[in-house]
Amino acid sequence: MIKPHLKSGTALLVSLSLVAPFPAFAQSAFPCVAPSGDEVSDAAGFAANVLASGNTDLTAGTCTQDALDQALALSAAPVEEVAPVEEVAPVEEAAPVEEVAPVEEVAPVEEVAPAEEVAPAEEAAPAVEPVETPAEVVEILVPEAGEAGGEVVTDEERQEIAEANAVEVAPSAAASADAQAPDAEVVTETITQEDVRTSDQDYSTAIGAAEVETASGEGGLSNFEKALLLGLGAVVVGSVLNNGDQVVENTGDRVIVQRDGELRVLKNDDQLLQQPSAQVQTQTFNDGSTRTVVAYDDGSQVITIRSRDGAVLRRTLIRAADGAEVVLFDDTREIAPVNFAELPTLDSLEAQQDAQDATLVTALERALFADVGRTFSLQQVRDYKRVRALAPEVEVEAVTFASGSAAIDPSQAEALADLGVTMRNLIENDPSAVFLIEGHTDAVGAASYNLALSDRRAETVALALTEYFAVPPQNLITQGYGEADLKVKVLTNERENRRAVVRNISQLLN
């Protein structure tokens, strides 16, 4: 290529005179065809053409060495300013000019987005990335020793896995400030009685059967599966999602995946909010995250942001009486990892739980078993037993489930009166109160089956509390743990292990 110091017209033309071969035949100097293909009528036009086109190959035109000499004579710049020939040669090392992209093929600066136009795009970039949100992982079941091939995974080990995967986490588009982004698909619907499952109904889809219905294509997918498909990819059993999770069970309303040796249940956490006559507007963003506004007849609204795997990240209540906003929980905020060295041991927490002798009201109202000087994300409460065990538990003794069933008989539901009335009163006094309802199974059956079943059971208890005792559904979070926390440590069909537990986790979150 031409050296930097060959910048003047004379320099370029002198170089050209040294390297350009003579044409094979002689002719008069002008007019002639320059190397660029343009006809020139005099030396000045020839020199200007060569300088403009950068083409010095005289064999590409009809102009002769005489024409070149005349062009050189027009330049006033002294030849001695030209770099020595040996610095220019060898010609074959220089990239031929015709191989260099023509100027017109290079994007002009004015065609590039100005800096001020680029900046907003850079600021918006995180909003369209997958969430992968506080912990793209949700609801964890740890296979217990005793299940074939299962190993106990400690909370500390699970924390290490979460931290290792934290690099994959990105904020959801729905959680961005611009929640009204034009790229969001908006669907509005009115919930009817047929859309709502009641506590005395088992699911119409048998566990393990949904993949047969959905394997052929998207036509038979549930709304949850469609959202999951958008955010994470195929939901057929045996497929691997975009984030590396492998699908091991699909019930249509829940997808059980395996990651890092653990089972997790992905589901729509907004299912409880769908009450008859409610108006539901759902915005689905390009990354699969959603922002849902549920409007009720009394004028109140519940706004929920979910990640692309369906996990709830943030929920707020807009009260009908005064329009005030009540934040129930917010996992979009920055939350420190759990330092288990600062927490009481699980044995000490369970000992305090066993020694608890309190009424139902006292158990749900009382302070945490230990003041650890911090709050946690909802995801941390769900994932780590040592975190949620800080909050006293109330076992729902009135309900035990039939084997393989998630339904509650109406007679059992009526026995929940004390619990339901207490929870409703506590929420009336503190609208930001949040209760975690845990579902559990016995140890019979596959771990993935039990995880899905336990999660359904937790949801059923929440449905019963809402149906019979008007407990606000937005204040309830449901979570299944399968066979991971057996009350009676046996691997048989033990009825006491098919149970539900309630904790007031408000102090853990706020």
N, C-alpha and C positions, 0 to 999 in steps of 0.2 A: 504494500500500500504506500501512498505518497507520504513522505516524511513531513512532520509538522512545520518545519521551517520553510517548506516550499509553498509559500502562501501568495506571492504576488503573481500577476499575470505573466510577467516575464519568466519567473521561475518555472511555472507550469509549462510554458511554451518551449523554454530551453530544454527542459527534461524531455519534452515530446520530441524535440529535434534530435536528441541523442538516442532515443530508443525506437522511434518509428521507422520502419523499413521503407525503402523507396518503392513506389509502385512498379509494376512489371513493364509499364510502357510510359512514354513521355507524352505530354500534352501541354497546351497553353495554361498559364496559371489560373486565370479566371475567365468566365464563371466556372465553378466546379461544385461537386456535391461533397459536403463535409462528412466526416465519419458518422455524424448523427443522422445522416440521411437528408438533411436540409440543404437546399441550393444556396450558395453564397456568391456574391458578385464582386467582392473585393477583399483585400487583406483584413480590413477592420471587421468586416462581417464574419470572416473566417475565424479570426481570433476570438471574437465574442461568442461565436457558436461553440468553439472548443471549450472555452471557459464555462459556458452555461451547461453544456451536456456532460463534460468530464470525459468524453470519449476521445482518446488520442490515437486510435488505431487507424492509420491512413489507408490501410487496405480495405477499410469498410466504406470508403468513398472514392471520389475521383480526383480529389485535390492532390497536387504534387508537392515535392519537396520545395519547389520554387515558391508555391503559395505559402508554405510554412515560413520560408525565409522572409517573405514580404510581411507576413504577420508579425514576425519577430522584430523586424525593423521599426514597427510602429511603437514598440515599447521603449519607454525612457529608462526603465529600471536597469541598472548595470548587471551584466551577466555574472560578475564576481560575487554577487550576493547569493548565487545559487549554490546549494550544497554540493560538495564533490560528487562526482558520478558514482564513485564506489559506494557512497552511502545510499544511493538510490537503487543501484543494481544489487542483486540480479533481478531482472524483470520477472523471471518465473516465480520468485518468492512473493512478489506482490500480487494480491488478489486482483484478478482482472476486473476492470471497472464494470464490465458488463455483468459480472457475477454479483456485484453489490446491489442490494435492493434499490431500485430507482426511488428517488425522493418522493415521487407521487404515491408510492406504495407504502411509505412509512406514514403511520397515522399522524396527521398534523397535530400540533399541540392544542389547537383550538378545538379539535374533535374529542380530545380527552376531557372527561368531566372535570371542571374546575375544582380546586381544593375544597371550596366551601360546599360543593355538591357531594364530594366524596365523604366528607366528615360525617354527615348524618347517617350515611349507609354503614360506616364503621360503628357508630354508636348503636345502630339498630341491629347489628349482626347477631349479638347474643340472643335477641328476642326471637329469632327464627331458628335457632339451633335447638336440637332436641333437649330435653330436660334433664334428661336424663335426670332434677330437683332434689331438693334435698334428697339424697339417696334415691336413686332411681329404683331401688328395691322397696318392696312392700311386704307386709305381713309374712313373718318367717315362722316356719315350723322346723324345729331341730329334731331329727330322728333320734329317739332315745335308744340307749342300750337295751337290748331285748328284742327290738325289731330286727329282722334278718338284715345283716349288713349295715345296720345303723350305728353311728357313733355319736356320743354326746359332744356338742360343740359349745364351748363356754361363751359367755357374753364378751369376754375379753378377745377371744378369737374372732367373734363376729364383728367386733369393733375394728380389728385389724383388717378384716376383709372389706368393711365399709370404707375405711380410709384408703385402702389400695385402689378401690373402685371410684374414689371421689373425683379423680381426674376426668372420669367419663361424665360427670354430672354437669348439666348446663341449665340455666334458668329457662323455664317454659315461656313460650310466646304469650300464653294467657296471663302470666304473672307480670308481664311488662306494663309500663305505664300506659302504653297505647293499646288498651284492651279493645278498642273499637277499630282495630286495623282492618283495612279493606280486604285483606286476603283471608279473613275469617269467614267460614261458611256459617250462616245463621239459620237455625231451625227453631220454629216456635210450635208448640203443641199444647193442647188442653188434656190434662190427665182425666181419664174416666175410671169408673169402678173396675172395669175389665183390665185396665193397665196395672192395677195394684194387687200384689199378693197379700193375703191375710195370714195371720199367725197360725190358723188351723189348717192351712194348705201346705202340702209338700210340693216340691218343685215338679213341674210337668216334665222336665228333662231329667232323665236318669243320669247319674254320674257315670262318666265313661262312655256315654252314647252320643254326645253332641258332635264329636269329631266325624261320625258317620254322616251326619246331616250337612256339615259344612265343608267337607273335603272336596266336594265337586265344584265349588265356586263361591262367590260372594252372595249369590241370591238368597241363600237360607241363613245368612249370618244375623245374629242379634245385633242390636244397636251397640252394645258394649264390644262385641267382637269386631264390628266395623271400625269403631274408634281405635281399638287395639291394633287392628290391621294397618290403619293409617299411621299410627305412631311407631309400631314395633315390627310389623311384618306378619307373616303367615301364622295362623293360630291352630293349625291342624296338629294333632298329637304326633310327636316325632320330629316336628320341624324345629328349626333354630331361629329365634327372633333376632332382629338386627343388633340387639345389645348382647348377644351371646347366650341368652337364656334358652334352655331346651324345654319345649312344651311336653309335659307328661300327662296332663289331664285337662279336659275341656268340657265344661257343663253348659256352655252357652252364656251363662251369666258370670262365670268364674273360669279363669285359666290358671292351672297349676303349672309352675315352671320350676326348673332346677338350675341353680347357679351356685358355683363354689361348693358343691356338695350339699346344699340346703334346698329345701322346698319352700316356695313362696306362692302366695295366692294373689292374683291380680283380679280386681273387680271394680265395679262402679260404686264408689262410696256414696253417691247421691241417691241411691235407690230408696232409702228411707224417706227422703224428702218428697217423693212423688205421692201426694195425697189427692184424693178425688176432687175435681174441679180446679186444681192448681194450674196456673199458666206457667209453662216452662220454656224459657228461651235459652238455647245452647249455641254458643259460638265455638266452632272447631277450627283450630289454627293449623297452619301447614305442618307443624311438628307433631300434631296429634294431641296436643294439650287442649283443654277446654275451659271455658268460663260459662257457668250456668247461673241464670237468675230464675228463681222459683218465686212466683207471686201468689199469695194466698188471698182468700176472700176477705179476710179481716184487714187487708191493706199492708200487711207485713211482707218483707222480701228476704230471701236467703240467697246470698251470692257465694258461689263456691268455685274455686280454681283447682283444677285437677291436672296432674302430669299426664304424659302420653300413655303411661301404663294404667291410668285410672285412679291412682292414689290421690287422695285429697291433700292439697297443699295449704289452702287457706279458706276459711269460711267466716263470713260476717253476716250478722242479722241487722236488717233495717227495720226498726220497730214502727208499728203502725201508729202508736199513740203520739209520738213526738218526732218521728223521723230520725232518731238518733241511731248511729251505727255502733254495733257491739261486735268487737272482734273476738271470736271464739277460740281460734288458734291460727297461727301463721308460720308455716314452715318455709316461706319464701325469705324470711329474715336470716341473717347470719347467726348460726348457732354452733357453739364450740363442741368438739367431740367429747364423748363421755370419758372422764378420767375415773376408772374404777377404783383406783387407790384411795379416792376421796369418798367412796360410798361404803356403807356398812356391808358386811358379808351377807350372802343370801341366807345362811344359817341363822344369823342374828335377826334378820328381818322376819323370817318364818317363825322364829321363836316368839317374837313380839305379836305376830298375827295369832299364833296359837293361844297366847296368854290374854288376848283381847276378850274382855267381858263387858260388852256394851250393847245398848239397844240399837235397833236398826238406824234410827235417826242419828245417834251419836257416832256410829261407825261410819256413816256417810259424811258426817260433818267434821269429824275430828281431824286434827293436824296430821301431817306426815309422820311416819315413825322416826324420821331423822331430818334435821335441817341441814342440807348440804350446800346452802348458799348459792344456788343457781337454779335456773329453770331448764327445761328440755324441749326438744321438738316433739311433735306428735309421733313422728317416725321413730325417734329414740325410745319413747314410751312403749310403742308397739313392739319394737325389736328386742329390747333388753329387759329381761325379767327382773334384774336387780334394780332397774330404774322404776318400773311400774310397781314393784313390791314395796316401794317407799310409801305408796298409798294403801291404806287398809282396804281389804276386800270384803265384800258381802256375798256369800254364796246364796244363789237362788234355790233354796231348798224345796220350794214349792213345785219346781219343774225338774223332772228327769225325763229323758227322751227314750222312745222305743228304739230298739236297735235298727240302724240304717235310716232313721227318720229325723226330720228337722221340724216337724209340726208340733204344736202345743194344743192339747185338747182344751175347749172352752172352760171346763171345770178347773183345770190347772191354772188357766189364765186368771180366773177370778181369785185364786189364792195369791196372786201377785199384788193384791190391793194395797197392803201396807208399803211395799216397796214403791209401787207406782205413785201413790199419794205423797210419800216422802220426797221422792225425786222431783215431782212436779212443784211441791212447795219450795224446795231448795232453789229451783230454777226461777221461780217467781221472785224470790228474794235476791237472786244473783243471776241475771240473764246470761252472764258469760260462763256459767258453770258447765263443765264438760264431764260426761260419764263414759267410761270404757266398759263395754259389755264383752266378756270373753266367752267363747264357746270351746267345749272340750269333748273328746270321744274316749271310748275304751280302746284297748290295744288290738282289737280284732280287725283284720283287714289291712289293705295296703295303706301306707302312710299318705300317699297323695289323695286317696279316696277319703281318708279320715280328715285330712286338712280341709278339703272342700266341704265336707259334711259339718265339721265343727264351725266353720265360718257361716254356713247357712243357719245353724242353730243360734249363734249369737244374733244374727239378723232377726230371727223369729222372735226372740225375747224382746228385742227392741220394738218390733211391730206390735207385740201384745201390749207393751207399756204405752204405746201411742194410741192404739185402738181403744183400749178399755179405760185408760186413766189419763188420757190427754197429755202425756209427757211430750214436750216439744221435740220432734225428731232431729232438729238441727243440733241439739245438745248431746246427741248420742253418737258414739263411735263404736263400731262392731269389729271384732277381731277373732279369728279362729286360730287355735293352737293344736288342733288334732289330738294326737296321743302324747304330746310332748310334756304334759304336766299332769300325770295320773294322780288322782287323789288316793286311790288304793293301788299300790304298786304290784299289780298282777297283769298278766298278759291274756287273761280270759275275758269273757263277755260280762264285765262287772258293771251293773247299772249305775252305781254311784259315780263312775267315771264319765258318764254321759250327762254332763251338767253345764251350768252357766255361772259366771261370776261377774259382779259389778264392782267397779272402783270409781271413786270420785277423783279424777286426775287433774282437777282445776288448778291446784297448787303446784303441780308439776309443770304446767304449761305457761302459767301467767305469773 
